[in-house]
């Protein structure tokens, strides 16, 4: 008893592959991509405080 991990059980799918950024970050229920913000904004997510250059 107690062998294995519960993480592999269930198989609930939370994220789909985002068709805009191509990452596996599109939330199934929120219908928002956590990576690029697809579904939440009409433009690519970007913040002034997050720019790298
Ligand atoms: Zn995305």
mmCIF file of the protein (N, C-alpha, C, O) and its ligand, coordinates in Angstrom:
data_MODEL
# 
_entry.id   MODEL 
# 
loop_
_entity.id 
_entity.type 
_entity.pdbx_number_of_molecules 
1 polymer     1 
2 non-polymer 1 
# 
_entity_poly.entity_id                      1 
_entity_poly.type                           'polypeptide(L)' 
_entity_poly.nstd_linkage                   no 
_entity_poly.nstd_monomer                   no 
_entity_poly.pdbx_seq_one_letter_code       
;(UNK)(UNK)(UNK)(UNK)(UNK)(UNK)(UNK)(UNK)(UNK)(UNK)(UNK)(UNK)(UNK)(UNK)(UNK)(UNK)
(UNK)(UNK)(UNK)(UNK)(UNK)(UNK)(UNK)(UNK)(UNK)(UNK)(UNK)(UNK)(UNK)(UNK)(UNK)(UNK)
(UNK)(UNK)(UNK)(UNK)(UNK)(UNK)(UNK)(UNK)(UNK)(UNK)(UNK)(UNK)(UNK)(UNK)(UNK)(UNK)
(UNK)(UNK)(UNK)(UNK)(UNK)
;
_entity_poly.pdbx_seq_one_letter_code_can   XXXXXXXXXXXXXXXXXXXXXXXXXXXXXXXXXXXXXXXXXXXXXXXXXXXXX 
_entity_poly.pdbx_strand_id                 A 
# 
loop_
_entity_poly_seq.entity_id 
_entity_poly_seq.num 
_entity_poly_seq.mon_id 
_entity_poly_seq.hetero 
1 1  UNK n 
1 2  UNK n 
1 3  UNK n 
1 4  UNK n 
1 5  UNK n 
1 6  UNK n 
1 7  UNK n 
1 8  UNK n 
1 9  UNK n 
1 10 UNK n 
1 11 UNK n 
1 12 UNK n 
1 13 UNK n 
1 14 UNK n 
1 15 UNK n 
1 16 UNK n 
1 17 UNK n 
1 18 UNK n 
1 19 UNK n 
1 20 UNK n 
1 21 UNK n 
1 22 UNK n 
1 23 UNK n 
1 24 UNK n 
1 25 UNK n 
1 26 UNK n 
1 27 UNK n 
1 28 UNK n 
1 29 UNK n 
1 30 UNK n 
1 31 UNK n 
1 32 UNK n 
1 33 UNK n 
1 34 UNK n 
1 35 UNK n 
1 36 UNK n 
1 37 UNK n 
1 38 UNK n 
1 39 UNK n 
1 40 UNK n 
1 41 UNK n 
1 42 UNK n 
1 43 UNK n 
1 44 UNK n 
1 45 UNK n 
1 46 UNK n 
1 47 UNK n 
1 48 UNK n 
1 49 UNK n 
1 50 UNK n 
1 51 UNK n 
1 52 UNK n 
1 53 UNK n 
# 
loop_
_struct_asym.id 
_struct_asym.entity_id 
A 1 
B 2 
# 
loop_
_chem_comp.id 
_chem_comp.type 
_chem_comp.mon_nstd_flag 
UNK 'L-peptide linking' . 
ZN  non-polymer         . 
# 
_pdbx_entity_nonpoly.entity_id   2 
_pdbx_entity_nonpoly.name        ? 
_pdbx_entity_nonpoly.comp_id     ZN 
# 
_pdbx_nonpoly_scheme.asym_id         B 
_pdbx_nonpoly_scheme.entity_id       2 
_pdbx_nonpoly_scheme.mon_id          ZN 
_pdbx_nonpoly_scheme.ndb_seq_num     1 
_pdbx_nonpoly_scheme.pdb_seq_num     101 
_pdbx_nonpoly_scheme.auth_seq_num    101 
_pdbx_nonpoly_scheme.pdb_mon_id      ZN 
_pdbx_nonpoly_scheme.auth_mon_id     ZN 
_pdbx_nonpoly_scheme.pdb_strand_id   A 
_pdbx_nonpoly_scheme.pdb_ins_code    . 
# 
loop_
_atom_site.group_PDB 
_atom_site.id 
_atom_site.type_symbol 
_atom_site.label_atom_id 
_atom_site.label_alt_id 
_atom_site.label_comp_id 
_atom_site.label_asym_id 
_atom_site.label_entity_id 
_atom_site.label_seq_id 
_atom_site.pdbx_PDB_ins_code 
_atom_site.Cartn_x 
_atom_site.Cartn_y 
_atom_site.Cartn_z 
_atom_site.occupancy 
_atom_site.B_iso_or_equiv 
_atom_site.pdbx_formal_charge 
_atom_site.auth_seq_id 
_atom_site.auth_comp_id 
_atom_site.auth_asym_id 
_atom_site.auth_atom_id 
_atom_site.pdbx_PDB_model_num 
ATOM   1   N  N  . UNK A 1 1  ? 0.826   -1.201 0.000   1.00 0.00 ? 1   UNK A N  1 
ATOM   2   C  CA . UNK A 1 1  ? 0.000   0.000  0.000   1.00 0.00 ? 1   UNK A CA 1 
ATOM   3   C  C  . UNK A 1 1  ? 0.864   1.256  0.000   1.00 0.00 ? 1   UNK A C  1 
ATOM   4   O  O  . UNK A 1 1  ? 1.990   1.261  0.497   1.00 0.00 ? 1   UNK A O  1 
ATOM   5   N  N  . UNK A 1 2  ? 0.331   2.266  -0.543  1.00 0.00 ? 2   UNK A N  1 
ATOM   6   C  CA . UNK A 1 2  ? 1.040   3.530  -0.540  1.00 0.00 ? 2   UNK A CA 1 
ATOM   7   C  C  . UNK A 1 2  ? 2.093   3.642  -1.616  1.00 0.00 ? 2   UNK A C  1 
ATOM   8   O  O  . UNK A 1 2  ? 2.880   4.588  -1.634  1.00 0.00 ? 2   UNK A O  1 
ATOM   9   N  N  . UNK A 1 3  ? 2.107   2.674  -2.511  1.00 0.00 ? 3   UNK A N  1 
ATOM   10  C  CA . UNK A 1 3  ? 3.109   2.783  -3.573  1.00 0.00 ? 3   UNK A CA 1 
ATOM   11  C  C  . UNK A 1 3  ? 2.601   3.673  -4.698  1.00 0.00 ? 3   UNK A C  1 
ATOM   12  O  O  . UNK A 1 3  ? 1.397   3.816  -4.915  1.00 0.00 ? 3   UNK A O  1 
ATOM   13  N  N  . UNK A 1 4  ? 3.530   4.250  -5.385  1.00 0.00 ? 4   UNK A N  1 
ATOM   14  C  CA . UNK A 1 4  ? 3.156   5.132  -6.482  1.00 0.00 ? 4   UNK A CA 1 
ATOM   15  C  C  . UNK A 1 4  ? 2.784   6.512  -5.979  1.00 0.00 ? 4   UNK A C  1 
ATOM   16  O  O  . UNK A 1 4  ? 2.755   6.779  -4.777  1.00 0.00 ? 4   UNK A O  1 
ATOM   17  N  N  . UNK A 1 5  ? 2.507   7.359  -6.915  1.00 0.00 ? 5   UNK A N  1 
ATOM   18  C  CA . UNK A 1 5  ? 2.126   8.718  -6.571  1.00 0.00 ? 5   UNK A CA 1 
ATOM   19  C  C  . UNK A 1 5  ? 0.747   9.017  -7.135  1.00 0.00 ? 5   UNK A C  1 
ATOM   20  O  O  . UNK A 1 5  ? 0.398   8.524  -8.208  1.00 0.00 ? 5   UNK A O  1 
ATOM   21  N  N  . UNK A 1 6  ? -0.023  9.798  -6.445  1.00 0.00 ? 6   UNK A N  1 
ATOM   22  C  CA . UNK A 1 6  ? -1.379  10.130 -6.909  1.00 0.00 ? 6   UNK A CA 1 
ATOM   23  C  C  . UNK A 1 6  ? -1.389  11.088 -8.095  1.00 0.00 ? 6   UNK A C  1 
ATOM   24  O  O  . UNK A 1 6  ? -2.435  11.359 -8.684  1.00 0.00 ? 6   UNK A O  1 
ATOM   25  N  N  . UNK A 1 7  ? -0.221  11.588 -8.428  1.00 0.00 ? 7   UNK A N  1 
ATOM   26  C  CA . UNK A 1 7  ? -0.156  12.602 -9.477  1.00 0.00 ? 7   UNK A CA 1 
ATOM   27  C  C  . UNK A 1 7  ? -0.523  12.032 -10.841 1.00 0.00 ? 7   UNK A C  1 
ATOM   28  O  O  . UNK A 1 7  ? -0.994  12.757 -11.717 1.00 0.00 ? 7   UNK A O  1 
ATOM   29  N  N  . UNK A 1 8  ? -0.310  10.752 -11.014 1.00 0.00 ? 8   UNK A N  1 
ATOM   30  C  CA . UNK A 1 8  ? -0.590  10.155 -12.317 1.00 0.00 ? 8   UNK A CA 1 
ATOM   31  C  C  . UNK A 1 8  ? -2.017  9.628  -12.407 1.00 0.00 ? 8   UNK A C  1 
ATOM   32  O  O  . UNK A 1 8  ? -2.453  9.175  -13.465 1.00 0.00 ? 8   UNK A O  1 
ATOM   33  N  N  . UNK A 1 9  ? -2.736  9.688  -11.303 1.00 0.00 ? 9   UNK A N  1 
ATOM   34  C  CA . UNK A 1 9  ? -4.092  9.157  -11.297 1.00 0.00 ? 9   UNK A CA 1 
ATOM   35  C  C  . UNK A 1 9  ? -5.094  10.192 -11.805 1.00 0.00 ? 9   UNK A C  1 
ATOM   36  O  O  . UNK A 1 9  ? -4.871  11.398 -11.696 1.00 0.00 ? 9   UNK A O  1 
ATOM   37  N  N  . UNK A 1 10 ? -6.177  9.709  -12.350 1.00 0.00 ? 10  UNK A N  1 
ATOM   38  C  CA . UNK A 1 10 ? -7.228  10.624 -12.781 1.00 0.00 ? 10  UNK A CA 1 
ATOM   39  C  C  . UNK A 1 10 ? -7.104  11.009 -14.231 1.00 0.00 ? 10  UNK A C  1 
ATOM   40  O  O  . UNK A 1 10 ? -8.004  10.758 -15.032 1.00 0.00 ? 10  UNK A O  1 
ATOM   41  N  N  . UNK A 1 11 ? -6.004  11.611 -14.563 1.00 0.00 ? 11  UNK A N  1 
ATOM   42  C  CA . UNK A 1 11 ? -5.804  12.021 -15.945 1.00 0.00 ? 11  UNK A CA 1 
ATOM   43  C  C  . UNK A 1 11 ? -6.608  13.244 -16.313 1.00 0.00 ? 11  UNK A C  1 
ATOM   44  O  O  . UNK A 1 11 ? -7.001  13.402 -17.469 1.00 0.00 ? 11  UNK A O  1 
ATOM   45  N  N  . UNK A 1 12 ? -6.859  14.111 -15.352 1.00 0.00 ? 12  UNK A N  1 
ATOM   46  C  CA . UNK A 1 12 ? -7.596  15.332 -15.656 1.00 0.00 ? 12  UNK A CA 1 
ATOM   47  C  C  . UNK A 1 12 ? -6.780  16.246 -16.559 1.00 0.00 ? 12  UNK A C  1 
ATOM   48  O  O  . UNK A 1 12 ? -5.606  16.519 -16.305 1.00 0.00 ? 12  UNK A O  1 
ATOM   49  N  N  . UNK A 1 13 ? -7.406  16.693 -17.577 1.00 0.00 ? 13  UNK A N  1 
ATOM   50  C  CA . UNK A 1 13 ? -6.731  17.625 -18.480 1.00 0.00 ? 13  UNK A CA 1 
ATOM   51  C  C  . UNK A 1 13 ? -7.124  19.046 -18.110 1.00 0.00 ? 13  UNK A C  1 
ATOM   52  O  O  . UNK A 1 13 ? -8.299  19.413 -18.145 1.00 0.00 ? 13  UNK A O  1 
ATOM   53  N  N  . UNK A 1 14 ? -6.138  19.822 -17.762 1.00 0.00 ? 14  UNK A N  1 
ATOM   54  C  CA . UNK A 1 14 ? -6.403  21.206 -17.369 1.00 0.00 ? 14  UNK A CA 1 
ATOM   55  C  C  . UNK A 1 14 ? -6.009  22.147 -18.495 1.00 0.00 ? 14  UNK A C  1 
ATOM   56  O  O  . UNK A 1 14 ? -6.701  23.120 -18.793 1.00 0.00 ? 14  UNK A O  1 
ATOM   57  N  N  . UNK A 1 15 ? -4.904  21.836 -19.096 1.00 0.00 ? 15  UNK A N  1 
ATOM   58  C  CA . UNK A 1 15 ? -4.402  22.730 -20.128 1.00 0.00 ? 15  UNK A CA 1 
ATOM   59  C  C  . UNK A 1 15 ? -4.390  22.063 -21.504 1.00 0.00 ? 15  UNK A C  1 
ATOM   60  O  O  . UNK A 1 15 ? -4.090  20.878 -21.649 1.00 0.00 ? 15  UNK A O  1 
ATOM   61  N  N  . UNK A 1 16 ? -4.717  22.849 -22.473 1.00 0.00 ? 16  UNK A N  1 
ATOM   62  C  CA . UNK A 1 16 ? -4.584  22.420 -23.859 1.00 0.00 ? 16  UNK A CA 1 
ATOM   63  C  C  . UNK A 1 16 ? -3.457  23.208 -24.500 1.00 0.00 ? 16  UNK A C  1 
ATOM   64  O  O  . UNK A 1 16 ? -2.922  24.159 -23.931 1.00 0.00 ? 16  UNK A O  1 
ATOM   65  N  N  . UNK A 1 17 ? -3.124  22.784 -25.688 1.00 0.00 ? 17  UNK A N  1 
ATOM   66  C  CA . UNK A 1 17 ? -2.105  23.540 -26.399 1.00 0.00 ? 17  UNK A CA 1 
ATOM   67  C  C  . UNK A 1 17 ? -2.743  24.786 -26.997 1.00 0.00 ? 17  UNK A C  1 
ATOM   68  O  O  . UNK A 1 17 ? -3.748  24.723 -27.704 1.00 0.00 ? 17  UNK A O  1 
ATOM   69  N  N  . UNK A 1 18 ? -2.139  25.890 -26.695 1.00 0.00 ? 18  UNK A N  1 
ATOM   70  C  CA . UNK A 1 18 ? -2.635  27.163 -27.191 1.00 0.00 ? 18  UNK A CA 1 
ATOM   71  C  C  . UNK A 1 18 ? -2.380  27.263 -28.687 1.00 0.00 ? 18  UNK A C  1 
ATOM   72  O  O  . UNK A 1 18 ? -1.284  26.974 -29.169 1.00 0.00 ? 18  UNK A O  1 
ATOM   73  N  N  . UNK A 1 19 ? -3.402  27.673 -29.403 1.00 0.00 ? 19  UNK A N  1 
ATOM   74  C  CA . UNK A 1 19 ? -3.241  27.756 -30.862 1.00 0.00 ? 19  UNK A CA 1 
ATOM   75  C  C  . UNK A 1 19 ? -2.567  29.035 -31.297 1.00 0.00 ? 19  UNK A C  1 
ATOM   76  O  O  . UNK A 1 19 ? -2.241  29.217 -32.470 1.00 0.00 ? 19  UNK A O  1 
ATOM   77  N  N  . UNK A 1 20 ? -2.361  29.920 -30.340 1.00 0.00 ? 20  UNK A N  1 
ATOM   78  C  CA . UNK A 1 20 ? -1.680  31.148 -30.719 1.00 0.00 ? 20  UNK A CA 1 
ATOM   79  C  C  . UNK A 1 20 ? -0.181  31.095 -30.430 1.00 0.00 ? 20  UNK A C  1 
ATOM   80  O  O  . UNK A 1 20 ? 0.638   31.411 -31.293 1.00 0.00 ? 20  UNK A O  1 
ATOM   81  N  N  . UNK A 1 21 ? 0.168   30.692 -29.204 1.00 0.00 ? 21  UNK A N  1 
ATOM   82  C  CA . UNK A 1 21 ? 1.585   30.657 -28.863 1.00 0.00 ? 21  UNK A CA 1 
ATOM   83  C  C  . UNK A 1 21 ? 2.162   29.258 -29.000 1.00 0.00 ? 21  UNK A C  1 
ATOM   84  O  O  . UNK A 1 21 ? 3.381   29.086 -29.015 1.00 0.00 ? 21  UNK A O  1 
ATOM   85  N  N  . UNK A 1 22 ? 1.288   28.252 -29.101 1.00 0.00 ? 22  UNK A N  1 
ATOM   86  C  CA . UNK A 1 22 ? 1.757   26.894 -29.322 1.00 0.00 ? 22  UNK A CA 1 
ATOM   87  C  C  . UNK A 1 22 ? 2.199   26.180 -28.063 1.00 0.00 ? 22  UNK A C  1 
ATOM   88  O  O  . UNK A 1 22 ? 2.647   25.034 -28.114 1.00 0.00 ? 22  UNK A O  1 
ATOM   89  N  N  . UNK A 1 23 ? 2.075   26.860 -26.926 1.00 0.00 ? 23  UNK A N  1 
ATOM   90  C  CA . UNK A 1 23 ? 2.477   26.246 -25.670 1.00 0.00 ? 23  UNK A CA 1 
ATOM   91  C  C  . UNK A 1 23 ? 1.303   25.518 -25.023 1.00 0.00 ? 23  UNK A C  1 
ATOM   92  O  O  . UNK A 1 23 ? 0.137   25.789 -25.311 1.00 0.00 ? 23  UNK A O  1 
ATOM   93  N  N  . UNK A 1 24 ? 1.645   24.610 -24.162 1.00 0.00 ? 24  UNK A N  1 
ATOM   94  C  CA . UNK A 1 24 ? 0.610   23.826 -23.497 1.00 0.00 ? 24  UNK A CA 1 
ATOM   95  C  C  . UNK A 1 24 ? 0.117   24.592 -22.274 1.00 0.00 ? 24  UNK A C  1 
ATOM   96  O  O  . UNK A 1 24 ? 0.244   24.131 -21.140 1.00 0.00 ? 24  UNK A O  1 
ATOM   97  N  N  . UNK A 1 25 ? -0.435  25.743 -22.523 1.00 0.00 ? 25  UNK A N  1 
ATOM   98  C  CA . UNK A 1 25 ? -0.780  26.640 -21.425 1.00 0.00 ? 25  UNK A CA 1 
ATOM   99  C  C  . UNK A 1 25 ? -2.208  27.162 -21.503 1.00 0.00 ? 25  UNK A C  1 
ATOM   100 O  O  . UNK A 1 25 ? -2.591  28.046 -20.737 1.00 0.00 ? 25  UNK A O  1 
ATOM   101 N  N  . UNK A 1 26 ? -2.984  26.626 -22.411 1.00 0.00 ? 26  UNK A N  1 
ATOM   102 C  CA . UNK A 1 26 ? -4.352  27.117 -22.549 1.00 0.00 ? 26  UNK A CA 1 
ATOM   103 C  C  . UNK A 1 26 ? -5.250  26.402 -21.550 1.00 0.00 ? 26  UNK A C  1 
ATOM   104 O  O  . UNK A 1 26 ? -5.445  25.189 -21.637 1.00 0.00 ? 26  UNK A O  1 
ATOM   105 N  N  . UNK A 1 27 ? -5.796  27.158 -20.601 1.00 0.00 ? 27  UNK A N  1 
ATOM   106 C  CA . UNK A 1 27 ? -6.614  26.569 -19.543 1.00 0.00 ? 27  UNK A CA 1 
ATOM   107 C  C  . UNK A 1 27 ? -7.969  26.137 -20.074 1.00 0.00 ? 27  UNK A C  1 
ATOM   108 O  O  . UNK A 1 27 ? -8.662  26.892 -20.755 1.00 0.00 ? 27  UNK A O  1 
ATOM   109 N  N  . UNK A 1 28 ? -8.321  24.927 -19.753 1.00 0.00 ? 28  UNK A N  1 
ATOM   110 C  CA . UNK A 1 28 ? -9.541  24.345 -20.299 1.00 0.00 ? 28  UNK A CA 1 
ATOM   111 C  C  . UNK A 1 28 ? -10.797 25.069 -19.820 1.00 0.00 ? 28  UNK A C  1 
ATOM   112 O  O  . UNK A 1 28 ? -11.689 25.366 -20.614 1.00 0.00 ? 28  UNK A O  1 
ATOM   113 N  N  . UNK A 1 29 ? -10.860 25.347 -18.538 1.00 0.00 ? 29  UNK A N  1 
ATOM   114 C  CA . UNK A 1 29 ? -12.065 25.954 -17.982 1.00 0.00 ? 29  UNK A CA 1 
ATOM   115 C  C  . UNK A 1 29 ? -12.043 27.471 -18.061 1.00 0.00 ? 29  UNK A C  1 
ATOM   116 O  O  . UNK A 1 29 ? -13.062 28.108 -18.329 1.00 0.00 ? 29  UNK A O  1 
ATOM   117 N  N  . UNK A 1 30 ? -10.893 28.029 -17.828 1.00 0.00 ? 30  UNK A N  1 
ATOM   118 C  CA . UNK A 1 30 ? -10.774 29.490 -17.919 1.00 0.00 ? 30  UNK A CA 1 
ATOM   119 C  C  . UNK A 1 30 ? -10.828 29.959 -19.366 1.00 0.00 ? 30  UNK A C  1 
ATOM   120 O  O  . UNK A 1 30 ? -11.232 31.082 -19.671 1.00 0.00 ? 30  UNK A O  1 
ATOM   121 N  N  . UNK A 1 31 ? -10.400 29.048 -20.252 1.00 0.00 ? 31  UNK A N  1 
ATOM   122 C  CA . UNK A 1 31 ? -10.309 29.365 -21.671 1.00 0.00 ? 31  UNK A CA 1 
ATOM   123 C  C  . UNK A 1 31 ? -9.383  30.552 -21.900 1.00 0.00 ? 31  UNK A C  1 
ATOM   124 O  O  . UNK A 1 31 ? -9.616  31.422 -22.739 1.00 0.00 ? 31  UNK A O  1 
ATOM   125 N  N  . UNK A 1 32 ? -8.339  30.535 -21.118 1.00 0.00 ? 32  UNK A N  1 
ATOM   126 C  CA . UNK A 1 32 ? -7.331  31.581 -21.228 1.00 0.00 ? 32  UNK A CA 1 
ATOM   127 C  C  . UNK A 1 32 ? -5.957  30.939 -21.201 1.00 0.00 ? 32  UNK A C  1 
ATOM   128 O  O  . UNK A 1 32 ? -5.690  30.045 -20.397 1.00 0.00 ? 32  UNK A O  1 
ATOM   129 N  N  . UNK A 1 33 ? -5.098  31.397 -22.079 1.00 0.00 ? 33  UNK A N  1 
ATOM   130 C  CA . UNK A 1 33 ? -3.744  30.885 -22.085 1.00 0.00 ? 33  UNK A CA 1 
ATOM   131 C  C  . UNK A 1 33 ? -2.931  31.614 -21.019 1.00 0.00 ? 33  UNK A C  1 
ATOM   132 O  O  . UNK A 1 33 ? -2.889  32.844 -20.983 1.00 0.00 ? 33  UNK A O  1 
ATOM   133 N  N  . UNK A 1 34 ? -2.290  30.836 -20.157 1.00 0.00 ? 34  UNK A N  1 
ATOM   134 C  CA . UNK A 1 34 ? -1.515  31.442 -19.082 1.00 0.00 ? 34  UNK A CA 1 
ATOM   135 C  C  . UNK A 1 34 ? -0.168  31.942 -19.581 1.00 0.00 ? 34  UNK A C  1 
ATOM   136 O  O  . UNK A 1 34 ? 0.548   32.645 -18.868 1.00 0.00 ? 34  UNK A O  1 
ATOM   137 N  N  . UNK A 1 35 ? 0.166   31.579 -20.798 1.00 0.00 ? 35  UNK A N  1 
ATOM   138 C  CA . UNK A 1 35 ? 1.459   31.986 -21.329 1.00 0.00 ? 35  UNK A CA 1 
ATOM   139 C  C  . UNK A 1 35 ? 1.368   33.293 -22.097 1.00 0.00 ? 35  UNK A C  1 
ATOM   140 O  O  . UNK A 1 35 ? 2.129   34.225 -21.841 1.00 0.00 ? 35  UNK A O  1 
ATOM   141 N  N  . UNK A 1 36 ? 0.435   33.362 -23.041 1.00 0.00 ? 36  UNK A N  1 
ATOM   142 C  CA . UNK A 1 36 ? 0.357   34.554 -23.877 1.00 0.00 ? 36  UNK A CA 1 
ATOM   143 C  C  . UNK A 1 36 ? -0.896  35.371 -23.610 1.00 0.00 ? 36  UNK A C  1 
ATOM   144 O  O  . UNK A 1 36 ? -1.036  36.482 -24.121 1.00 0.00 ? 36  UNK A O  1 
ATOM   145 N  N  . UNK A 1 37 ? -1.807  34.828 -22.811 1.00 0.00 ? 37  UNK A N  1 
ATOM   146 C  CA . UNK A 1 37 ? -3.014  35.578 -22.487 1.00 0.00 ? 37  UNK A CA 1 
ATOM   147 C  C  . UNK A 1 37 ? -4.106  35.417 -23.523 1.00 0.00 ? 37  UNK A C  1 
ATOM   148 O  O  . UNK A 1 37 ? -5.078  36.172 -23.513 1.00 0.00 ? 37  UNK A O  1 
ATOM   149 N  N  . UNK A 1 38 ? -3.971  34.468 -24.402 1.00 0.00 ? 38  UNK A N  1 
ATOM   150 C  CA . UNK A 1 38 ? -4.988  34.242 -25.420 1.00 0.00 ? 38  UNK A CA 1 
ATOM   151 C  C  . UNK A 1 38 ? -6.328  33.899 -24.760 1.00 0.00 ? 38  UNK A C  1 
ATOM   152 O  O  . UNK A 1 38 ? -6.390  33.035 -23.885 1.00 0.00 ? 38  UNK A O  1 
ATOM   153 N  N  . UNK A 1 39 ? -7.386  34.572 -25.177 1.00 0.00 ? 39  UNK A N  1 
ATOM   154 C  CA . UNK A 1 39 ? -8.697  34.372 -24.575 1.00 0.00 ? 39  UNK A CA 1 
ATOM   155 C  C  . UNK A 1 39 ? -9.024  35.469 -23.587 1.00 0.00 ? 39  UNK A C  1 
ATOM   156 O  O  . UNK A 1 39 ? -10.191 35.704 -23.273 1.00 0.00 ? 39  UNK A O  1 
ATOM   157 N  N  . UNK A 1 40 ? -8.016  36.128 -23.106 1.00 0.00 ? 40  UNK A N  1 
ATOM   158 C  CA . UNK A 1 40 ? -8.220  37.209 -22.147 1.00 0.00 ? 40  UNK A CA 1 
ATOM   159 C  C  . UNK A 1 40 ? -8.022  38.553 -22.807 1.00 0.00 ? 40  UNK A C  1 
ATOM   160 O  O  . UNK A 1 40 ? -8.733  39.521 -22.540 1.00 0.00 ? 40  UNK A O  1 
ATOM   161 N  N  . UNK A 1 41 ? -7.046  38.578 -23.665 1.00 0.00 ? 41  UNK A N  1 
ATOM   162 C  CA . UNK A 1 41 ? -6.774  39.814 -24.373 1.00 0.00 ? 41  UNK A CA 1 
ATOM   163 C  C  . UNK A 1 41 ? -6.762  39.550 -25.871 1.00 0.00 ? 41  UNK A C  1 
ATOM   164 O  O  . UNK A 1 41 ? -6.580  38.413 -26.306 1.00 0.00 ? 41  UNK A O  1 
ATOM   165 N  N  . UNK A 1 42 ? -6.947  40.562 -26.628 1.00 0.00 ? 42  UNK A N  1 
ATOM   166 C  CA . UNK A 1 42 ? -6.934  40.403 -28.075 1.00 0.00 ? 42  UNK A CA 1 
ATOM   167 C  C  . UNK A 1 42 ? -5.534  40.560 -28.636 1.00 0.00 ? 42  UNK A C  1 
ATOM   168 O  O  . UNK A 1 42 ? -5.279  40.278 -29.806 1.00 0.00 ? 42  UNK A O  1 
ATOM   169 N  N  . UNK A 1 43 ? -4.653  41.006 -27.797 1.00 0.00 ? 43  UNK A N  1 
ATOM   170 C  CA . UNK A 1 43 ? -3.274  41.176 -28.230 1.00 0.00 ? 43  UNK A CA 1 
ATOM   171 C  C  . UNK A 1 43 ? -2.367  40.292 -27.391 1.00 0.00 ? 43  UNK A C  1 
ATOM   172 O  O  . UNK A 1 43 ? -2.759  39.814 -26.327 1.00 0.00 ? 43  UNK A O  1 
ATOM   173 N  N  . UNK A 1 44 ? -1.180  40.086 -27.870 1.00 0.00 ? 44  UNK A N  1 
ATOM   174 C  CA . UNK A 1 44 ? -0.231  39.299 -27.110 1.00 0.00 ? 44  UNK A CA 1 
ATOM   175 C  C  . UNK A 1 44 ? 0.062   39.971 -25.777 1.00 0.00 ? 44  UNK A C  1 
ATOM   176 O  O  . UNK A 1 44 ? 0.203   41.190 -25.683 1.00 0.00 ? 44  UNK A O  1 
ATOM   177 N  N  . UNK A 1 45 ? 0.148   39.150 -24.771 1.00 0.00 ? 45  UNK A N  1 
ATOM   178 C  CA . UNK A 1 45 ? 0.392   39.681 -23.441 1.00 0.00 ? 45  UNK A CA 1 
ATOM   179 C  C  . UNK A 1 45 ? 1.799   40.246 -23.344 1.00 0.00 ? 45  UNK A C  1 
ATOM   180 O  O  . UNK A 1 45 ? 2.786   39.579 -23.653 1.00 0.00 ? 45  UNK A O  1 
ATOM   181 N  N  . UNK A 1 46 ? 1.855   41.462 -22.918 1.00 0.00 ? 46  UNK A N  1 
ATOM   182 C  CA . UNK A 1 46 ? 3.164   42.025 -22.631 1.00 0.00 ? 46  UNK A CA 1 
ATOM   183 C  C  . UNK A 1 46 ? 3.002   43.176 -21.657 1.00 0.00 ? 46  UNK A C  1 
ATOM   184 O  O  . UNK A 1 46 ? 2.028   43.927 -21.710 1.00 0.00 ? 46  UNK A O  1 
ATOM   185 N  N  . UNK A 1 47 ? 3.942   43.297 -20.797 1.00 0.00 ? 47  UNK A N  1 
ATOM   186 C  CA . UNK A 1 47 ? 3.915   44.366 -19.814 1.00 0.00 ? 47  UNK A CA 1 
ATOM   187 C  C  . UNK A 1 47 ? 5.209   45.161 -19.917 1.00 0.00 ? 47  UNK A C  1 
ATOM   188 O  O  . UNK A 1 47 ? 6.272   44.644 -20.261 1.00 0.00 ? 47  UNK A O  1 
ATOM   189 N  N  . UNK A 1 48 ? 5.071   46.405 -19.612 1.00 0.00 ? 48  UNK A N  1 
ATOM   190 C  CA . UNK A 1 48 ? 6.268   47.243 -19.644 1.00 0.00 ? 48  UNK A CA 1 
ATOM   191 C  C  . UNK A 1 48 ? 7.298   46.815 -18.618 1.00 0.00 ? 48  UNK A C  1 
ATOM   192 O  O  . UNK A 1 48 ? 8.506   46.905 -18.839 1.00 0.00 ? 48  UNK A O  1 
ATOM   193 N  N  . UNK A 1 49 ? 6.781   46.342 -17.478 1.00 0.00 ? 49  UNK A N  1 
ATOM   194 C  CA . UNK A 1 49 ? 7.693   45.952 -16.416 1.00 0.00 ? 49  UNK A CA 1 
ATOM   195 C  C  . UNK A 1 49 ? 8.301   44.572 -16.654 1.00 0.00 ? 49  UNK A C  1 
ATOM   196 O  O  . UNK A 1 49 ? 9.167   44.132 -15.898 1.00 0.00 ? 49  UNK A O  1 
ATOM   197 N  N  . UNK A 1 50 ? 7.855   43.905 -17.685 1.00 0.00 ? 50  UNK A N  1 
ATOM   198 C  CA . UNK A 1 50 ? 8.346   42.554 -17.941 1.00 0.00 ? 50  UNK A CA 1 
ATOM   199 C  C  . UNK A 1 50 ? 9.277   42.476 -19.150 1.00 0.00 ? 50  UNK A C  1 
ATOM   200 O  O  . UNK A 1 50 ? 9.777   41.405 -19.492 1.00 0.00 ? 50  UNK A O  1 
ATOM   201 N  N  . UNK A 1 51 ? 9.495   43.588 -19.771 1.00 0.00 ? 51  UNK A N  1 
ATOM   202 C  CA . UNK A 1 51 ? 10.360  43.539 -20.957 1.00 0.00 ? 51  UNK A CA 1 
ATOM   203 C  C  . UNK A 1 51 ? 11.794  43.280 -20.565 1.00 0.00 ? 51  UNK A C  1 
ATOM   204 O  O  . UNK A 1 51 ? 12.269  43.747 -19.530 1.00 0.00 ? 51  UNK A O  1 
ATOM   205 N  N  . UNK A 1 52 ? 12.457  42.549 -21.382 1.00 0.00 ? 52  UNK A N  1 
ATOM   206 C  CA . UNK A 1 52 ? 13.795  42.081 -21.030 1.00 0.00 ? 52  UNK A CA 1 
ATOM   207 C  C  . UNK A 1 52 ? 14.880  42.963 -21.601 1.00 0.00 ? 52  UNK A C  1 
ATOM   208 O  O  . UNK A 1 52 ? 16.016  42.941 -21.128 1.00 0.00 ? 52  UNK A O  1 
ATOM   209 N  N  . UNK A 1 53 ? 14.542  43.732 -22.606 1.00 0.00 ? 53  UNK A N  1 
ATOM   210 C  CA . UNK A 1 53 ? 15.575  44.563 -23.185 1.00 0.00 ? 53  UNK A CA 1 
ATOM   211 C  C  . UNK A 1 53 ? 15.353  46.011 -22.781 1.00 0.00 ? 53  UNK A C  1 
ATOM   212 O  O  . UNK A 1 53 ? 16.126  46.886 -23.171 1.00 0.00 ? 53  UNK A O  1 
HETATM 213 ZN ZN . ZN  B 2 .  ? -0.833  31.054 -25.656 1.00 0.00 ? 101 ZN  A ZN 1 
# 
